[in-house]
């Protein structure tokens, strides 16, 4: 499926259709899923239409036993140590030599 050729709304609707397919495969009613997630049936129906908050989507996927699908949605990529160092920028690794120990400021008068 070419998601880049689809609108955001059509992608959301496709996700909703797949959620509804999983619900039917699990032989659960909309009411049961909504109750498990702690949402109304109207909110569930909006979710399968593609109008859903991420937290509700996570709850629905958890109820349907499909939460592990988030790994395929946005897999974690290992971060190169070299790239990490570039992002962190230059960190200070040494103390400055401005005021070495034992040297008092020369502006102060000595008694």
Order of alpha helices (4+ residues) and beta strands (2+ residues): alpha-alpha-alpha-alpha-alpha-alpha
